[in-house]
């Protein structure tokens, strides 16, 4: 399978990546391999507000599985892999619907600016297709065993937030809060005494759970 480009995001590790695209509207961008780095291949794409990305779970280890334990179900119930969006599908292909901000360029190369990607930084891109509302949007569709939309967590800043966040750009802090509000913890983790950590855009973010809220403990530049 040929890769046409690379998706660049602020997610430097798997933990913390939103479970679906569009939940956290963080900026990302796409660069392309020389064969596809031609403006003619993108003619008309700028007229769409959203696009589908097909990409590869290139960093996934292990074989595909017939059944998986979705985090949404607390990790203690199994579902058939084809009834989930688990990475452990045979084809290792991911699909994301993202907002297209701009078909731009940098140093003479095509760059797509997007929002809402749910992929690891450096993910190989397989293909792009425009999102067409009248065909792709199905408001009457059933969500199956995932009927309930995820509940966002309340995110609390550190007690000494002035000291912790004084050198952190306000926009970056806002993004970190958005990511944490989607509750990155697996559903089967319920230890409020555990300190969690994630690498976001080169910042090490440590946090704990306080009941139904998440409290940031520290944010350090790596």
Secondary structure, 3 states (H helix, E strand, C coil): CCCCEEEECCECCCCCCCCCCCCCCCEEEEEECHHHCCHHHHCCHHHCCEEEEEEECCCCCCCCCCEECCHHHCCCCCEEHHHCCCCCCCCCEEEEEEEEEEEEEECCEEEEEEECCCCCCCEEEEEEEECCHHHHCCCCCCCHHHCCCCCCCEEECCCCHHHHHCCCCHHHHHHHHHHHHCCCCCCCCCCCCCCEEEEECCEEEEEEEECCEEEEEEEEEC
